[in-house]
Amino acid sequence: MAPRLGSIWAAARLLGGPGPRAERAAARFYSKDNEGSWFRSLFVHKVDPRKDAHSTLLSKKETSNLYKIQFHNVKPECLDAYNSLTEAVLPKLHLDEDYPCSLVGNWNTWYGEQDQAVHLWRFSGGYPALMDCMNKLKNNKEYLEFRKERSQMLLSRRNQMLLEFSFWNEPQPRAGPNIYELRTYKLKPGTMIEWGNNWARAIKYRQENQEAVGGFFSQIGELYVVHHLWAYKDLQSREETRNAAWRKRGWDENVYYTVPLVRHMESRIMIPLKISPLQ
């Protein structure tokens, strides 16, 4: 059974575990019961062929929310001016009932890509709400001036349209101070349902400290991309919370089955802007 234990250790490192600690935590799960679970893995966790799109199977049915995530890479000398401009204009859209959109969160990246702003929007009503907003913004002179001024401060920008996983918490405003981690997973094509099957069971291991903020998967932009958003009081709290997950029976199974689905992964530690509902 040594290959099984080696796989868990490798998975711990890939998921950002703290080296030897993660290995010791993984080793604690290596027992006779786990030998049985390894044998059972030959017969379980299989995903049946589906005729429905994974967006239909994995997204929330009770809401028609659509999300947009924006990544803005700002000229280093312009970051303060960019933040001030953003904080002056975006809340007006958030508060205007004529626009069916709302701010979920706004951050600057602390660790990860530097001089970067990340914005997460919710469109209540799905694609019709998105198109309604776009059409109205074309005639919003203040917003057009904002975009023109903002363009002078940016090096590049990109966005994605997202749906939220049905088994994740819906992002709700929260008081701070917190730091936020955005963990981004680029999956192998065709594996989104298997990812969802495993995380639907695993999310319960990450709820005790209310760190789970939201989970999303891409619909437009780069595809087969998953974003998990977490909140922590500080970096030490993050380490302790993540280590605690390894002491919970079943977490190692989630790592074992999901790591092979990942092509690339990235972690950003982010600090909320003053206007962010997620503080």
C-alpha positions as CSV (number, residue, x, y, z in Angstrom):
1,M,0.0,0.0,0.0
2,A,3.0,2.3,-0.1
3,P,2.0,3.9,-3.4
4,R,-1.3,4.9,-1.7
5,L,0.5,6.8,1.1
6,G,2.9,8.3,-1.4
7,S,0.0,9.7,-3.4
8,I,-1.4,11.3,-0.3
9,W,1.9,13.0,0.5
10,A,2.2,14.2,-3.1
11,A,-1.3,15.5,-3.0
12,A,-0.6,17.4,0.3
13,R,2.3,19.2,-1.3
14,L,0.3,20.0,-4.5
15,L,-2.5,21.5,-2.5
16,G,-0.2,23.8,-0.7
17,G,0.3,21.8,2.5
18,P,3.1,22.9,4.9
19,G,5.6,20.2,4.0
20,P,6.4,17.8,6.8
21,R,3.3,18.7,8.8
22,A,1.1,17.7,5.9
23,E,3.1,14.5,5.5
24,R,2.6,13.6,9.2
25,A,-1.1,14.5,8.9
26,A,-1.4,12.3,5.8
27,A,0.4,9.5,7.5
28,R,-2.1,9.5,10.4
29,F,-4.7,8.5,7.8
30,Y,-2.7,5.5,6.6
31,S,-4.4,2.7,8.5
32,K,-6.0,-0.6,7.8
33,D,-9.3,1.2,7.2
34,N,-7.5,3.3,4.5
35,E,-6.2,0.1,3.0
36,G,-9.8,-0.9,2.6
37,S,-10.7,2.5,1.2
38,W,-7.9,2.2,-1.3
39,F,-9.4,-1.1,-2.5
40,R,-12.9,0.4,-2.6
41,S,-11.6,3.2,-4.8
42,L,-11.4,0.7,-7.6
43,F,-15.2,0.5,-7.5
44,V,-16.4,3.9,-6.2
45,H,-16.2,7.6,-7.1
46,K,-17.0,6.8,-10.7
47,V,-18.9,9.4,-12.7
48,D,-21.7,8.0,-14.9
49,P,-22.0,9.3,-18.4
50,R,-24.3,12.3,-18.6
51,K,-26.4,13.9,-21.3
52,D,-26.8,17.2,-19.5
53,A,-24.3,20.0,-19.4
54,H,-22.2,20.2,-16.2
55,S,-23.5,23.7,-15.7
56,T,-27.0,22.3,-15.3
57,L,-26.0,19.5,-13.0
58,L,-23.7,21.5,-10.7
59,S,-25.2,25.0,-10.4
60,K,-27.9,26.2,-8.0
61,K,-31.4,25.6,-9.3
62,E,-33.1,27.9,-6.8
63,T,-31.3,31.0,-8.1
64,S,-30.5,32.4,-11.5
65,N,-27.4,34.3,-10.3
66,L,-24.5,34.8,-12.7
67,Y,-21.1,36.0,-11.5
68,K,-18.4,38.0,-13.2
69,I,-14.8,38.0,-12.0
70,Q,-12.4,40.7,-13.2
71,F,-8.6,40.7,-12.9
72,H,-7.0,44.1,-13.5
73,N,-3.2,44.3,-13.7
74,V,-2.4,47.9,-12.7
75,K,0.6,50.0,-13.4
76,P,2.6,49.9,-10.1
77,E,2.7,53.7,-9.9
78,C,-1.1,54.0,-10.4
79,L,-2.4,51.5,-7.9
80,D,-3.4,54.1,-5.3
81,A,-5.1,56.2,-7.9
82,Y,-6.8,53.2,-9.4
83,N,-8.2,52.2,-6.0
84,S,-9.5,55.7,-5.3
85,L,-11.2,55.9,-8.7
86,T,-12.8,52.5,-8.2
87,E,-14.0,53.3,-4.7
88,A,-15.6,56.5,-6.0
89,V,-17.6,55.0,-9.0
90,L,-18.4,51.3,-8.4
91,P,-20.5,51.7,-5.3
92,K,-22.9,53.9,-7.3
93,L,-23.7,50.9,-9.6
94,H,-24.0,48.6,-6.6
95,L,-26.6,50.9,-5.0
96,D,-28.5,51.8,-8.1
97,E,-31.6,49.7,-8.2
98,D,-31.9,50.3,-11.9
99,Y,-28.9,48.0,-12.5
100,P,-29.5,44.3,-11.7
101,C,-25.9,43.9,-10.5
102,S,-24.2,44.0,-7.1
103,L,-20.7,44.0,-5.8
104,V,-19.7,40.8,-4.0
105,G,-16.1,41.6,-3.3
106,N,-13.2,43.9,-4.3
107,W,-9.6,43.2,-3.4
108,N,-6.0,44.0,-4.1
109,T,-3.7,40.9,-4.4
110,W,-1.2,40.8,-1.5
111,Y,0.6,37.6,-2.3
112,G,0.4,36.3,-5.9
113,E,0.4,38.6,-8.9
114,Q,1.4,42.0,-7.6
115,D,-0.3,45.3,-8.4
116,Q,-3.5,43.5,-9.2
117,A,-7.2,44.3,-8.4
118,V,-9.8,41.5,-8.3
119,H,-13.6,42.4,-8.5
120,L,-16.4,39.9,-8.2
121,W,-19.9,40.9,-9.4
122,R,-23.3,39.2,-9.0
123,F,-26.0,39.6,-11.7
124,S,-29.4,38.7,-10.3
125,G,-31.3,37.3,-13.2
126,G,-28.5,35.6,-15.2
127,Y,-27.6,36.5,-18.7
128,P,-30.7,38.8,-19.3
129,A,-29.5,40.8,-16.2
130,L,-26.0,41.0,-17.6
131,M,-27.2,42.3,-21.0
132,D,-29.5,44.8,-19.3
133,C,-26.5,46.2,-17.4
134,M,-24.3,46.3,-20.4
135,N,-26.9,48.2,-22.5
136,K,-27.5,50.7,-19.7
137,L,-23.8,51.3,-19.1
138,K,-23.3,52.2,-22.8
139,N,-25.4,55.3,-22.1
140,N,-23.9,56.1,-18.6
141,K,-21.6,59.1,-19.2
142,E,-20.0,58.9,-15.7
143,Y,-19.2,55.2,-16.2
144,L,-17.8,55.8,-19.7
145,E,-15.5,58.6,-18.3
146,F,-14.5,56.1,-15.5
147,R,-13.5,53.5,-18.0
148,K,-11.5,56.0,-20.1
149,E,-9.6,57.2,-17.0
150,R,-9.1,53.7,-15.8
151,S,-7.7,52.5,-19.1
152,Q,-4.7,54.9,-18.6
153,M,-3.8,53.0,-15.4
154,L,-4.0,49.4,-16.6
155,L,-1.4,47.1,-18.1
156,S,-3.9,44.4,-18.9
157,R,-7.3,43.0,-17.8
158,R,-9.4,39.9,-18.2
159,N,-12.6,38.5,-17.0
160,Q,-14.7,35.3,-16.7
161,M,-18.4,34.6,-16.4
162,L,-19.1,32.1,-13.5
163,L,-21.8,30.0,-12.0
164,E,-21.8,29.0,-8.3
165,F,-21.6,25.4,-7.2
166,S,-24.9,24.2,-5.7
167,F,-23.2,22.8,-2.6
168,W,-21.1,25.9,-1.7
169,N,-22.2,28.8,0.5
170,E,-23.6,31.8,-1.4
171,P,-21.2,34.7,-0.8
172,Q,-22.7,37.1,1.8
173,P,-21.3,40.3,3.2
174,R,-19.1,39.8,6.2
175,A,-17.4,42.1,8.7
176,G,-13.7,42.3,8.9
177,P,-10.9,42.5,9.2
178,N,-10.2,39.4,7.1
179,I,-7.7,38.3,4.5
180,Y,-9.1,36.3,1.5
181,E,-7.6,33.4,-0.4
182,L,-8.7,32.8,-4.0
183,R,-7.6,29.3,-5.0
184,T,-7.9,28.8,-8.8
185,Y,-7.9,25.3,-10.3
186,K,-7.6,24.6,-14.0
187,L,-9.1,21.2,-14.6
188,K,-8.6,18.7,-17.3
189,P,-11.5,19.0,-19.8
190,G,-14.4,16.6,-19.0
191,T,-13.6,16.3,-15.2
192,M,-15.9,19.1,-13.8
193,I,-18.6,16.7,-12.7
194,E,-16.1,14.4,-10.9
195,W,-14.7,17.5,-9.2
196,G,-18.1,18.5,-8.1
197,N,-19.0,15.0,-6.8
198,N,-15.9,15.0,-4.6
199,W,-16.2,18.5,-3.3
200,A,-19.9,18.1,-2.5
201,R,-18.8,15.7,0.1
202,A,-15.6,17.5,1.2
203,I,-16.9,21.0,1.8
204,K,-18.3,19.9,5.2
205,Y,-14.7,19.5,6.4
206,R,-14.1,23.2,5.8
207,Q,-17.0,24.9,7.5
208,E,-16.1,24.9,11.2
209,N,-14.4,28.3,11.1
210,Q,-16.8,29.8,8.6
211,E,-13.9,30.1,6.1
212,A,-15.8,28.9,3.1
213,V,-17.1,32.0,1.2
214,G,-18.0,30.8,-2.3
215,G,-17.2,28.3,-5.0
216,F,-17.5,29.0,-8.7
217,F,-16.8,27.4,-12.1
218,S,-16.3,29.2,-15.4
219,Q,-18.9,29.5,-18.2
220,I,-17.3,32.1,-20.5
221,G,-13.6,32.9,-20.8
222,E,-11.1,30.2,-19.9
223,L,-13.1,27.0,-19.4
224,Y,-12.8,24.2,-16.9
225,V,-11.6,26.7,-14.3
226,V,-12.7,26.5,-10.7
227,H,-12.4,29.3,-8.1
228,H,-12.7,28.7,-4.3
229,L,-12.9,31.7,-2.1
230,W,-11.9,31.5,1.5
231,A,-11.8,34.0,4.4
232,Y,-9.3,33.9,7.3
233,K,-8.4,36.3,10.1
234,D,-4.8,36.2,9.2
235,L,-2.1,33.9,7.7
236,Q,-1.6,32.1,10.9
237,S,-5.3,31.3,11.1
238,R,-5.2,30.1,7.5
239,E,-2.4,27.7,8.3
240,E,-4.1,26.3,11.4
241,T,-7.4,25.9,9.6
242,R,-5.9,24.1,6.7
243,N,-3.9,21.8,9.0
244,A,-7.0,21.0,11.0
245,A,-8.7,19.7,7.8
246,W,-6.0,16.9,7.6
247,R,-7.0,15.7,11.0
248,K,-10.6,15.1,9.8
249,R,-11.3,11.6,8.5
250,G,-12.3,11.8,4.9
251,W,-10.4,15.0,3.9
252,D,-7.5,12.9,2.5
253,E,-10.0,11.1,0.3
254,N,-11.0,14.3,-1.3
255,V,-7.4,15.3,-1.9
256,Y,-6.6,11.8,-3.3
257,Y,-9.4,11.9,-5.9
258,T,-9.2,15.5,-7.0
259,V,-5.5,16.1,-7.4
260,P,-5.4,14.0,-10.6
261,L,-8.1,16.2,-12.2
262,V,-5.9,19.4,-11.9
263,R,-3.7,20.7,-14.7
264,H,-2.6,23.9,-12.9
265,M,-3.5,25.7,-9.7
266,E,-2.8,29.1,-8.2
267,S,-3.3,30.8,-4.8
268,R,-3.9,34.5,-4.3
269,I,-3.9,36.2,-0.8
270,M,-6.1,39.3,-1.1
271,I,-6.8,42.4,1.0
272,P,-10.3,43.9,0.7
273,L,-10.8,47.4,-0.6
274,K,-12.8,49.9,1.5
275,I,-15.9,49.4,-0.7
276,S,-15.9,45.6,-0.6
277,P,-19.0,43.9,1.0
278,L,-16.6,41.2,2.0
279,Q,-14.3,42.8,4.6
